Amino acid sequence: MKIICIGRNYSEHAKELGNDIPEKPVIFMKPDTAVLKGNDFYIPEFSNDVHYELEVVLKISKGGKYIQKEVASKHYEEISLGIDFTARDLQSELKSKGLPWELAKGFDGSAVVGNFFKKEDFNLESLNFSLLKNKEKVQDGNTKDMMFSFDDIIAFVSQYFTLRVGDLIFTGTPKGVGKVEENDILEGYLEDKKIIDIRIL
């Protein structure tokens, strides 16, 4: 299993971090060891500025290469929410040197993945999702604001990487990302379903 992540897919998030609006999807990856086991996230010792980034996650159900946009929807059947934990201080340092982001994005436990639900249960073109930190809403997104749709992403990614059954795609985060502290509680909602409940340690 590989975890493919899309950066800067919501223009307001790109703006809040001072990034340019991309003309093509921005891709980075996490190893399978990044998937968080359980509900406790431990802030790594190498960062003093870990941020949450809530995202809709697709699970590939049919593999493929050079998938056309018109048939891309046939390659996933389930969706979920995930949190892309990011060591922002380390990412900024790496970016300033023109280096890859993997140390800041792919460390152990940096990918939270909730339970999956059939995509037919939702309107994927206008899907609400939100993150609460200590019962306060900090992120409020809707898929209609994505610059690159789910089908766009699958078609683009599969030009470069063969997709296999079980691969996960994190589809980008809306504005509102922020720092986590010890004892924070993060709750992720897909429409009215709470599918993420994480404690920060």
N, C-alpha and C positions, 0 to 999 in steps of 0.2 A: 504493500500500500504506500502511495505517496500522497503528500498534502501539497496542493498547488494553491497559492494565495494570490489574490488580485489586489494591487495597491491603487489608491487614488481613484476609486470607481465612483465616488460621490464628490462632486465638485466642491461642495462646502467644506468637506474634510480636507481636501487638497489645499484649499485656501487657508484653513486654520493652522496648517503646518507650514505654510509659506512655500508650497510646492506648485510647480506649473501644472496646468490642466493637460493630461496626456491625450495624444491623438490615437494611441493604441493602448490596449491593456498593459499595465505594469505587472510583471510576474516575478514572484519569488517563491521559494519552497521551504517546507519544514520537513525534517525526517520523521519517520513514524514514532520515534522515541519522544517526540514533542507532545504526543497526546497525553493529557493529564489523566492519571489514574485516581479515581475517587473524587472527592469534593473539596479537598484542601490544596490551596496553591501557596507554595512557599516562595517568598521573594528571594531571588538568587543573591548570593553574596557579592556578585560583581556589578550590581546596579543599585543606584539610589533613586531611580526614576522609572519604575515599571508602569506602563500604561495599559489599560484595557481597551480593546477594539472589538465591538460586537459585530458579528457578520452572519448572513445567511449562508448555510453550508449545503452543497449538493453532494450526494453520494452516487458515483458512477455505477450503473447497473448493466451496462453493455459497453464493452471496450470498442476502441476504434482509433483510426489514424486518418487525418485529413477529412474530418467529419464536416459535412456541409451544414450551414446554419438551418436550412429547411428541415433537416432531420435530427438536429441536435437534441430536441426534446425527448427523443426515443432512447437517449443514452443515460437518463437518470429517472428514477421513479420516486425517490424520497428526498426530503429536505429536513434540515435542522437548523439550529443556531450554534455558533461557536464564538469563542473569545480568542482573539489573536493577542496574546500578551507580548508586549514589546518593551525591551530595555531601551528606553528613549535616549538616555544619556550615551549609552554605548553606540546606538544607531547614529546619533548625531556626530560622534567622534569618527566612526567609520566612513560616513558620507563625506565628511570634511576632507578625508584623505583619499576619496575616490575608491574606497574599498567596498566589497560586498557586505550585505546586511546580515548574513546568516547567524553570526554570533548573537545579534540582538533580537533575532526573530525565531530561531530554531532550537533554542535551548530546551532542556528537558522540562516538560510540563507546560510549555508555552502555548499549547493548542488545546483549548477546552472544546469538547464536542458533546452536544446534548443528544437526547433520544431523537430518532428519526420518525417522520410521519409521511404518509402518502401525499404526494404533491397534489393529487386530485381534491384534497380537502381544503385547498387554498386557491385564492386568486393570485397567481404568481406575478401578474403585471401590476398589482397594487397591494403588496403584502406589507402589513405593518409589523414592525419588530422594535423592541425597546429594551433598555438596560436600566435597572435600578441599582444604585449604590447606597446601601444603608437606608433603603425605602424611598430614596429620592431619585426621580427619573433624571438620568444624565445623558442618555442617548435615545433618540426617537427617530427611527428611519422608516422609509417606505421604498420598496423596490422600483417604483415608478421614477424615482430620482436617480437611478443608476445610469451612468453614461454608457455602459456596456451591459446588455442583457445577459441572462443565463445562456441563451443560445449563442449570442455573440462570443461569450467567453469560451464555451466548449469548442466552437469552430476555430477560434484563434489558437487556443492552447494546443489543440490536437494537430496543428500544423508542425509543432515542435516536439511534442511529447506524445507517445502512444498512450492513450487512456486505457486503463485496465479496470475490471470489476473491483469495486471496493475503494478506488481512489476517491479522495475528498477534495472538493474545491471550495475554498473560502472566497466569497464573491465581493468582498470590500466592505468597508465600515463607513457609516455616516458621521457627521460632525458630532462633537461632544466627547471625544476621547479625553482621558485624564488619568491622573496618577492613582495608584492604589497604595493603601497603608495597611499595616498590621491591624487585624480585627475587622476590616471591612467585610461586608457581605454583598456579593453581586448576584442579582437575579435577572435572568434573561427571559423575555416573553416573546413568543411568536403568536401574533394576534392576542388571544386571551389565554394561551397555554404557557404556563411557566415551565420551561424545560432546562433552565440552568439555575443552579443554586450553589455558589462557590464561596468558601471562606478564605480570607487572605491571612496567611501566617508569616 
